[in-house]
Amino acid sequence: MTKMARLLFLCCLFPAMAWASEGGGEGEGGGEAVDPNKPVISYFSLDPEIITNYITANNDMGYVRIKIELMVNSAADLALVQKHEPLIRDTINDVLGKETVERIRSLKGRDLIRKECQDKVNERLLKETGKNLVRDLIFTNYLYQ
């Protein structure tokens, strides 16, 4: 009978120890203070994808379809990016519409376009909000024809 009592005691003890090690209950967070000045990275997805035309070598039209995520430093910046989404879309469409087929179709060109989009977006948002909001601009899907 004593073996059964010990086993029951251990079965009750282990979940309680696990709960305590996870910070279970009081104060949640283990007593660590959150630094309000530390950036809290957030992402904003431009939905729907951006689809726009570019000029090919034969003066024909090609198109590019890009899914974009914007990285920002705080929730306040995220709210501003959401507010200015039409301006951001217009800026990216302007950049893409002026690109050559060589830059659109090469990996190096794609990265240059991404960086130019980020710079132009930040330039226009700086005029509107007084700060550079976009920490990084990421192409998560990139198709061209």
Secondary structure, DSSP 8 states (H G I E B T S, - for coil): -HHHHHHHHHHHHHHHHHHHHTT-STTSSTT----TTS---EEEEEEEEEEEEEE-TTS-EEEEEEEEEEEESSHHHHHHHHHTHHHHHHHHHHHHHT-BHHHHHSHHHHHHHHHHHHHHHHHHHHHHHSS--EEEEEEEEEEE-
